[in-house]
Amino acid sequence: MQLCVPLPGIRGKPEGRRRWDASGFQVEDKQLVGIGTLGPVKRLLIVHHTTSPTLEAMYQAVRAGASTDEIEGVEIVSRPALAATAVDVLAADCYLLGTPVNIGYISGALKHFFDQIYYPCLEATAGRPYAAFLHGNNDASGAVRAIEAITTGLQWKRVRPPVVLTGEPGKAGLEECWELGATVAAELAG
């Protein structure tokens, strides 16, 4: 069961709707068509482990880019890495993965996500697109290699180079995150 609530818009025009799925996670959908029916919508799943204010800012920028008003026909679903399930992955058409770089590797939470979904999703999701955003204090090459190795095993196709920010993300870094989200969502919609 899903609950739909209109979002406030500018000059009374609705910007979209918020929905919560059965597990209580928020789902955004700007493409409600007709009365109570969804049009042909593609689903973009953002799986993230945002343990720091920096990574949270990157996640928010990616999500804002993916849900920009210019992109139609894409439903944005966000899940923390420790809560995302194989059902979420199977229901999505594309994935955006966000992680901190911990001791040169992806976060344990993102690794746990991959461990949980690997075999249940292996054949069914082959060929699906993905992109990633990472934050570290210095070198992130080990984490990038880990994501590439795991997604290669899943046979997912990288559609954009990963956005890797080190240190404090400035305006340009957050714009790069916004652009990643917008580009991936636009390609999915197209």
C-alpha positions as a Markdown table, in Angstrom:
| # | Residue | x | y | z |
|---|---|---|---|---|
| 1 | Met | 0.0 | 0.0 | 0.0 |
| 2 | Gln | 1.3 | 3.4 | -0.9 |
| 3 | Leu | 0.3 | 6.8 | 0.6 |
| 4 | Cys | 0.3 | 9.7 | -1.8 |
| 5 | Val | 0.5 | 13.3 | -0.6 |
| 6 | Pro | 0.7 | 16.3 | -2.9 |
| 7 | Leu | 3.8 | 18.5 | -2.4 |
| 8 | Pro | 3.3 | 22.2 | -2.3 |
| 9 | Gly | 4.0 | 24.0 | -5.5 |
| 10 | Ile | 4.7 | 27.4 | -6.8 |
| 11 | Arg | 1.5 | 29.4 | -7.5 |
| 12 | Gly | -0.6 | 26.3 | -6.7 |
| 13 | Lys | 1.0 | 24.1 | -9.3 |
| 14 | Pro | 2.0 | 20.8 | -7.8 |
| 15 | Glu | 5.7 | 19.9 | -8.2 |
| 16 | Gly | 5.2 | 16.3 | -7.5 |
| 17 | Arg | 4.1 | 13.8 | -4.9 |
| 18 | Arg | 5.6 | 12.0 | -2.0 |
| 19 | Arg | 4.9 | 8.4 | -1.4 |
| 20 | Trp | 6.0 | 5.9 | 1.2 |
| 21 | Asp | 6.3 | 2.3 | 0.3 |
| 22 | Ala | 5.2 | -0.6 | 2.5 |
| 23 | Ser | 8.6 | -0.5 | 4.4 |
| 24 | Gly | 8.2 | 3.2 | 5.3 |
| 25 | Phe | 10.7 | 4.6 | 2.8 |
| 26 | Gln | 10.0 | 7.7 | 0.9 |
| 27 | Val | 9.5 | 7.4 | -2.9 |
| 28 | Glu | 9.4 | 10.5 | -5.1 |
| 29 | Asp | 7.3 | 10.4 | -8.3 |
| 30 | Lys | 6.7 | 13.4 | -10.5 |
| 31 | Gln | 4.9 | 11.5 | -13.2 |
| 32 | Leu | 1.5 | 10.6 | -11.9 |
| 33 | Val | -0.8 | 10.2 | -14.9 |
| 34 | Gly | -4.6 | 10.1 | -14.7 |
| 35 | Ile | -6.4 | 9.3 | -11.5 |
| 36 | Gly | -4.4 | 7.0 | -9.4 |
| 37 | Thr | -2.4 | 5.4 | -12.2 |
| 38 | Leu | 1.3 | 5.7 | -13.0 |
| 39 | Gly | 2.4 | 6.2 | -16.5 |
| 40 | Pro | 5.5 | 4.5 | -18.0 |
| 41 | Val | 7.9 | 5.4 | -15.3 |
| 42 | Lys | 11.5 | 4.2 | -15.0 |
| 43 | Arg | 12.9 | 3.7 | -11.5 |
| 44 | Leu | 16.3 | 5.1 | -10.4 |
| 45 | Leu | 17.5 | 3.6 | -7.1 |
| 46 | Ile | 20.0 | 5.6 | -5.1 |
| 47 | Val | 21.8 | 3.4 | -2.6 |
| 48 | His | 23.9 | 5.5 | -0.2 |
| 49 | His | 25.9 | 5.4 | 3.1 |
| 50 | Thr | 25.9 | 9.0 | 4.2 |
| 51 | Thr | 27.8 | 9.0 | 7.5 |
| 52 | Ser | 29.3 | 12.4 | 7.3 |
| 53 | Pro | 27.9 | 15.9 | 6.5 |
| 54 | Thr | 30.1 | 16.0 | 3.4 |
| 55 | Leu | 28.7 | 12.8 | 2.0 |
| 56 | Glu | 25.2 | 13.9 | 2.9 |
| 57 | Ala | 25.7 | 17.1 | 0.9 |
| 58 | Met | 26.9 | 15.0 | -2.0 |
| 59 | Tyr | 23.9 | 12.7 | -1.8 |
| 60 | Gln | 21.5 | 15.7 | -1.6 |
| 61 | Ala | 23.1 | 17.2 | -4.7 |
| 62 | Val | 22.9 | 13.9 | -6.6 |
| 63 | Arg | 19.2 | 13.5 | -5.6 |
| 64 | Ala | 18.4 | 17.1 | -6.5 |
| 65 | Gly | 19.9 | 16.6 | -9.9 |
| 66 | Ala | 18.1 | 13.3 | -10.5 |
| 67 | Ser | 14.8 | 14.8 | -9.5 |
| 68 | Thr | 15.0 | 18.1 | -11.4 |
| 69 | Asp | 11.8 | 19.2 | -13.0 |
| 70 | Glu | 13.2 | 19.0 | -16.5 |
| 71 | Ile | 13.4 | 15.2 | -16.3 |
| 72 | Glu | 10.1 | 13.4 | -16.7 |
| 73 | Gly | 9.3 | 9.7 | -16.4 |
| 74 | Val | 11.7 | 8.8 | -13.7 |
| 75 | Glu | 10.8 | 7.8 | -10.2 |
| 76 | Ile | 13.6 | 8.4 | -7.6 |
| 77 | Val | 13.9 | 5.8 | -4.8 |
| 78 | Ser | 16.5 | 6.3 | -2.1 |
| 79 | Arg | 17.6 | 3.6 | 0.3 |
| 80 | Pro | 20.3 | 3.6 | 2.9 |
| 81 | Ala | 22.8 | 0.9 | 2.1 |
| 82 | Leu | 22.0 | -1.1 | 5.2 |
| 83 | Ala | 18.3 | -1.1 | 4.3 |
| 84 | Ala | 18.3 | -1.6 | 0.6 |
| 85 | Thr | 17.2 | -5.1 | -0.5 |
| 86 | Ala | 17.2 | -7.3 | -3.5 |
| 87 | Val | 13.6 | -6.4 | -4.1 |
| 88 | Asp | 14.6 | -2.7 | -4.4 |
| 89 | Val | 17.4 | -3.6 | -6.9 |
| 90 | Leu | 15.1 | -5.9 | -8.9 |
| 91 | Ala | 12.4 | -3.2 | -9.1 |
| 92 | Ala | 14.9 | -0.5 | -10.3 |
| 93 | Asp | 16.0 | 0.2 | -13.9 |
| 94 | Cys | 19.3 | 2.0 | -12.9 |
| 95 | Tyr | 21.4 | 2.6 | -9.8 |
| 96 | Leu | 23.4 | 5.4 | -8.2 |
| 97 | Leu | 25.7 | 4.3 | -5.5 |
| 98 | Gly | 27.2 | 6.6 | -2.8 |
| 99 | Thr | 29.8 | 5.7 | -0.3 |
| 100 | Pro | 32.6 | 7.2 | 1.8 |
| 101 | Val | 36.1 | 5.8 | 1.3 |
| 102 | Asn | 37.0 | 4.0 | 4.5 |
| 103 | Ile | 40.7 | 3.0 | 4.7 |
| 104 | Gly | 40.9 | 2.9 | 0.9 |
| 105 | Tyr | 37.8 | 0.8 | 0.4 |
| 106 | Ile | 34.0 | 1.2 | 0.1 |
| 107 | Ser | 32.0 | 1.5 | 3.3 |
| 108 | Gly | 31.1 | -1.7 | 5.1 |
| 109 | Ala | 27.5 | -0.8 | 4.6 |
| 110 | Leu | 27.8 | -0.7 | 0.8 |
| 111 | Lys | 29.7 | -3.9 | 0.9 |
| 112 | His | 26.9 | -5.4 | 3.0 |
| 113 | Phe | 24.4 | -4.2 | 0.4 |
| 114 | Phe | 26.3 | -5.9 | -2.4 |
| 115 | Asp | 26.7 | -9.1 | -0.4 |
| 116 | Gln | 22.9 | -9.2 | 0.2 |
| 117 | Ile | 21.8 | -8.6 | -3.4 |
| 118 | Tyr | 24.6 | -10.3 | -5.4 |
| 119 | Tyr | 23.2 | -13.7 | -6.0 |
| 120 | Pro | 19.4 | -12.9 | -6.0 |
| 121 | Cys | 20.1 | -10.1 | -8.6 |
| 122 | Leu | 22.9 | -11.6 | -10.6 |
| 123 | Glu | 21.1 | -12.8 | -13.7 |
| 124 | Ala | 18.0 | -10.5 | -13.5 |
| 125 | Thr | 19.9 | -7.2 | -13.4 |
| 126 | Ala | 22.7 | -8.0 | -15.9 |
| 127 | Gly | 23.2 | -5.1 | -18.3 |
| 128 | Arg | 21.5 | -2.4 | -16.1 |
| 129 | Pro | 23.2 | 1.0 | -15.9 |
| 130 | Tyr | 24.9 | 2.4 | -12.8 |
| 131 | Ala | 27.0 | 5.3 | -11.6 |
| 132 | Ala | 28.7 | 6.1 | -8.3 |
| 133 | Phe | 29.8 | 9.0 | -6.1 |
| 134 | Leu | 32.5 | 8.7 | -3.4 |
| 135 | His | 34.1 | 10.9 | -0.8 |
| 136 | Gly | 37.4 | 10.4 | 0.8 |
| 137 | Asn | 40.0 | 12.4 | 2.7 |
| 138 | Asn | 42.7 | 11.4 | 0.1 |
| 139 | Asp | 43.1 | 8.5 | -2.3 |
| 140 | Ala | 39.8 | 6.8 | -3.4 |
| 141 | Ser | 41.3 | 4.5 | -6.1 |
| 142 | Gly | 40.8 | 1.3 | -4.0 |
| 143 | Ala | 37.2 | 2.1 | -3.4 |
| 144 | Val | 36.6 | 2.9 | -7.1 |
| 145 | Arg | 38.3 | -0.5 | -8.0 |
| 146 | Ala | 36.0 | -2.3 | -5.5 |
| 147 | Ile | 32.8 | -0.8 | -7.0 |
| 148 | Glu | 34.0 | -1.6 | -10.5 |
| 149 | Ala | 35.0 | -5.2 | -9.6 |
| 150 | Ile | 31.6 | -5.9 | -7.9 |
| 151 | Thr | 29.5 | -4.3 | -10.6 |
| 152 | Thr | 31.5 | -6.1 | -13.3 |
| 153 | Gly | 30.6 | -9.3 | -11.5 |
| 154 | Leu | 27.0 | -8.3 | -11.5 |
| 155 | Gln | 27.4 | -7.3 | -15.2 |
| 156 | Trp | 26.1 | -3.8 | -14.6 |
| 157 | Lys | 27.2 | -1.2 | -17.1 |
| 158 | Arg | 28.8 | 2.0 | -15.9 |
| 159 | Val | 27.2 | 5.0 | -17.7 |
| 160 | Arg | 29.3 | 7.8 | -16.2 |
| 161 | Pro | 32.7 | 7.9 | -14.5 |
| 162 | Pro | 32.4 | 8.1 | -10.8 |
| 163 | Val | 32.4 | 11.4 | -9.1 |
| 164 | Val | 35.2 | 11.3 | -6.5 |
| 165 | Leu | 35.6 | 14.2 | -4.1 |
| 166 | Thr | 38.4 | 14.5 | -1.5 |
| 167 | Gly | 38.4 | 16.9 | 1.3 |
| 168 | Glu | 35.6 | 19.5 | 1.7 |
| 169 | Pro | 33.4 | 19.6 | -1.4 |
| 170 | Gly | 33.2 | 23.1 | -2.8 |
| 171 | Lys | 30.5 | 24.5 | -5.0 |
| 172 | Ala | 32.1 | 22.9 | -8.1 |
| 173 | Gly | 32.2 | 19.5 | -6.5 |
| 174 | Leu | 28.5 | 19.6 | -5.5 |
| 175 | Glu | 27.6 | 20.8 | -9.0 |
| 176 | Glu | 29.5 | 17.8 | -10.3 |
| 177 | Cys | 27.3 | 15.6 | -8.1 |
| 178 | Trp | 24.1 | 17.4 | -9.2 |
| 179 | Glu | 25.2 | 16.9 | -12.8 |
| 180 | Leu | 25.8 | 13.2 | -12.2 |
| 181 | Gly | 22.3 | 12.7 | -10.8 |
| 182 | Ala | 20.7 | 14.8 | -13.6 |
| 183 | Thr | 22.6 | 13.1 | -16.4 |
| 184 | Val | 21.9 | 9.6 | -15.2 |
| 185 | Ala | 18.2 | 10.3 | -14.7 |
| 186 | Ala | 18.0 | 12.0 | -18.1 |
| 187 | Glu | 19.6 | 9.1 | -19.9 |
| 188 | Leu | 17.2 | 6.7 | -18.1 |
| 189 | Ala | 14.2 | 8.8 | -19.1 |
| 190 | Gly | 15.4 | 9.1 | -22.7 |
